[in-house]
């Protein structure tokens, strides 16, 4: 239950291919995963991190938030509600609060010292709160996506993901003032919207995407002013091109995304300027799925994947291929494998994301955090890992 403390035993091994130290943080018998890769998970000193885990009290699948102290190897359970979105939550800039969505309905601020919860926003009954909601840099407001309840169904398989795209659900991109709870609709349209993100240190600029199977989207990345004006397409896709997993460099300097083409075995890392809309090629890369950078975008980590299915019936299904985490040093112009993640990319316990590595850097840039199911063949549940750089 909430406030329960659990002592973990970290397990450190040497990666068989690269020699890197890789430490499993979570217990072998409990399914655990990290939050979404561009959401803050570490405290500022890098000594504690939040994660999602299935320790109860409700039957599986039942995810709750936990705070892990890396020095004492002790985790405290933060939530015990039903339907916690343990992918979208994030820590406040001052490390005092956890923000998350419960049961697609309530946006909650949890005080880490007292574990007291405060509901800041409630999704109206005829809408459903979808996906990952993101705060501005000051953490005074958030942007999110709501889908009309009449169009909503659980997205627990890639086939369902495909069906949602074809349904063209009524969606709205909105912001909420966290002090007052006031909601402002930025954009409402029929067509699946996702991945809302305030530009760091620029509250006027909001990014969002046209969501769906990569091969069926002709322009994924979009920008709009916070007041709903100046809606603009970040990039129209070339013939055979897919763009995905865009994120803001944490200093706000640019958006970075993955580009790949059905006609080429390579993938590319691009940056996108939200003002000039200039797309700049940064480097080629192995077939990675998710990317995340350090604060100024000079280092990028990616999780290798085989390819994405392009059968247009269950598109976006991940196929095993490249088993490595990759480090891209843009200053030095180098690329190297960090360690194996060996994710099976499987849908597990009714969730499409729990086995995805979603790597990101620790605050000191000395390690990479990721989660995956690399040890399932040995009877180990999906877990969180730290790989030394």
N, C-alpha and C positions, 0 to 999 in steps of 0.2 A: 504494500500500500504506500501512499504518499508518505514521505519522510523516512522510509526504510533505508537503512544503510547496509551495503553489501561489500565485503572485502573480495577483491579480485586477485588473481595471480597472473601477472603478465608473462608471456612466453616469447623469448627472443631467439630467432634463428638467423642463419646466414643464407641469403638468397643463393640458390644453387648456380645461377648463371652470372650474376653480377658481383656477388660477394657482399652486397649491402646488408646491413643489419635491419631486419624486419621484425617488429614486435606486435604480437596479437594482444589487444587490450581487453577484450571481453571474453566471458566464459564460453567454453566449448559447447555447452548444452543449452544455451539460450540464444535465440535469434536476435541479432542486434544490427543496426545500420546507422550511418551518419546522416546528418541533414543535407539539404541540397547544397551543392558545391559553392555557390556564390553567397550563401547566407552565413553570417558570423556564427561560428561554433566554439571558438576558443576565447577564453578570457584574455585580456590584453597582455598579460604576462606569459601566456602560453602554457600555464600549469593546470588549467582545468578546461574541460570541454563538455558540451551537451551531446547527447546521442539518443536514439530511439531503441528501446529494448522491450522484449516480451517477458517480463518478470511477473506479470499478473496485475491485478487480481482476476480479471475476466478471462474466459476461454480464448484460445488462439483462433484467429489472429486478433491481437489486442496490443497495440503499441502505446507505450508511455515514455515521457521524457525522463532522463536521468542526467546527473552532473557528475562527471568522473574527475577525481583529483589524481593527477598523474604521479605526484610525489608519494602519496599514501596508498595508491592503488585501491582507493575506496570510492564507491559510487553511492549517491543518495538519489532516491526516487523523487521526482518533482511533481508528477501528475499521476492520477489514477482514474481518469475519466474514460468514457467510451468514445471511440472515434477520433482520437487525437491525431492531427496531421503532424507526424513526427519528421516529415521531410521539410516542411516549409518554415519551421520555427527558427528564431534567431535571438542572440543575446543583444542587449542594449549596448551602446557605445561605452557606458560607464560600468558595465558588468553587473549592474544591480538587478536587472530584470530579464526574464525570458518572455518573448512574445510568440504566440502560436494560435492556430485555428482549431477549435473543437467541433467535431461532428458536422463540418461544412456549414456551421451556423453561427458560432460565437468567436470573436477575436478577443483573445485574453492576454492580459499582462500579469505575469506571476513574479512576485517578489522573491528573489533567491534566498534572502535571509530568513524570512518568516514563512515562505511558501503560500502566502495569502494570494488569492486570485481576484482580479478585477476584470469584469467584462467591459470592454471599451466600445464594441460595436456588435450588433446583432443583424445577421442577414435577414431581409424580409422573407415572409413565409412563401411567397411565390417565386423566390430565387434560391439558388444553391451556391455557396461559396466554393470556388474551384481553384485548385493549384496552389502555387507559392505566392504569397503576398510579401511585398518588400517595402521597407521604410526608406525615408529620406535620410541623409547623413546625420541630421540632428535628432532623428528618431521622434519627431513630433507629428508625423503623419505617415500613412501607408497608401500604397496603390495595390489594387486587387482586381480580380475578375469574378463576376457573378454570371451564372447561366440560368435561364428561365427554367423553373422547376418542371414545367411540362415537357421540356426538351432533354432533361437530365436522365442519365442512367449510369451505374457504376462502370468505371473504366478499368476493370481488373484483368483484361486480356488485351493483346495487341489487335485482335479482331474487333473488340469493342472500341478501341481507339480509332480504328479505321471507320467504323460505323458512325461515330460522333462527327467526324469530318463531313461525311456525306449527308448527315442530318441537317447541317448548317444551323446550329442552334442559335437562338437569340442570346447574345452576350452583351455585357456592358463592362467597360473599363471604368473604374471609379477610384476616388481618393477618400480618405477619412482623416479628419482632424482628430488626433488622439486625445486632445484636451477636452473637446466638446462632444465627440462622437458624431459630428456632422458629416454626412456623406455627400460628395459632389460627383455626379456622373460626368466623366470626361468624354466618353464615346459609347454609343449603343448601336449595334448593328447585328444583322443576321449573318452568321459566319463565325466559326470557332476562333476565339481569341485566347492568348495565353502569355505566360512569362512577362508580366508587368514589372517594370523596374524603373525607379527614379534614377536619373543620372547622379552619381555622387557629387555633392557640393553644388548642384544645379537643380533646384526644385522645379524650375520651369520646364524641364525636359523629361518626358516620360517615354520609355521604350516599351513596346509590346510586340507580339508576334501573331501571325496567322498560323494557327496550330493545325496539325494533321500529319498524315504520312508524307515523308520528305519528298517523295517523287511526285506528289500531287499538288505541292505548293509552288506557285510561280513567283511569289514575293513574300518571304517570311518576315523580314525585319522592318518595323515601322517605328516612326517617332511622331509624337504629338506634344503640343504645349499643354501644360497642366490645366489651362482654362479651356481646352478643347479646340483651340485654333492651330493652324499651321500643321495639319496632318501631312506627313510626307513618307514616302517609301524609301527605305534605306538602300535597297538594291533589288532590281528586277533580275531574276535568275536567268542565266544563259540556257541554251538548249541542252538538256540532260543534266543540268546543275541542281544540286541541293545545298542549302545552307542551314546550319543548325547550331544549337547550344550556344547562342550568343550570350555574352556577359559584358558588363562594364569593367574596365580596368579600375581597381579600387580608388585610384586618385582622380578618376573621372575624365582622364585624358582622351579616351577612345572606347569604342565598343570593339570586342574581338569575337570572331566566330570561325566555325569550321566550314569549309567549302569542299565539295567533292563532285565528281562527274561520272556518270555511268560509262563514259567512254574512256576513262583513265583509271589506272590502278593507284594513282597518287591522291593524296589529300593536301589541302593548303590551309594555312592560317592567315586570315586577313584581319585588318583593322578597318573600322568604319568611323568617319567623322560625322557626328549628328548634325552639324551646322552646314558644312560644305557638301556632305554626302559623298566625300571622296572615299573610295575603297582602295586600300593599299595592301599589296601582297607582302607578308612578313617573312614567310618561309614555307617550304614544302615540309611534309611530315608523313610518318607512317599512318596507317588507317586508324586514327584515334576517334573516339566518340565525343567525350566531354573534355573541355579545356578549362583551366583556371590559371590566372597569373598571380604574381606577387603584387605589391602595392603599386609600383610604377610601371608594370608591364614588361620588365626586362627579362623575367623568368616566367616560363609557362610550363605547366605539367598537363599531360594528357593520358587517357586510358585507352590502350590499344583494343581494337575490335576487328573481327573479320571483315564484315561488310554489313550493310543494312538491306534487308529483303526488299526487293522491288517488284513483288508480284501483284501489288495493288489490291490484294484481298486481306492481307494482314501486315501491311507495310509497317516498317519500323522495327520488326522483329530482329533482334540482334543475333548474328551468327558468329560462333567462336572462330578466331583466327589469330590475331596478334595478342599474345598473352601478357604484354609488358606495360608498365607505367613508363612514360617517356618524358625526359627533361629537355626543354628547348631554352637555350641561353641565347637570347637575341643580340646581346652585346658582343658576345664572343663568336656568334654564328655557328654554334655547335648543337648537336643533338645526340643524346645517348639514352639507353635504357636504364632505368633506376632499379627496378626489381620486377618480378613477375606478380601479376594480380590473378591470373588464371581464372577470371570470372566465367561462369557458365552462361551469364546473361539471361538466366531463366526467370520466368514469372514464378514467384514463390510465395506461398501463403496468400494467394489472391492479390499479390502486389507486383506491378511491372518494374518497380525501381529497387527493390530491396537487395538485389544481387549486383547492382551497378556500382562500379568503384567510386565515381564522383570525386576524384582526387583534388586536393588543394594543399597549399603550403601552411606550415605552422607559422606563427607570427615572426619567428626569428629566421625563417627561410632555411632551416637546417634539416627539416623533415617534411614528408608528405603524408597527409592523412588520407586514408581511403577505406572503403568497406566492400566486401565481396564474399563469395562462397567458395573460395579457393581450396578449402579443406573439407568440403562436404563428402568427398570420397572416403575420408578417414572418420566420418561420423561427427564432424565439427559443424555447427550451425554457422550461417553467415555472421561475420564478425567485423570489428573495427581493427585497423592495423596502422602502424606508423613505420614508414620506411626512411632510413637515414640517407641523407644526400652526401 
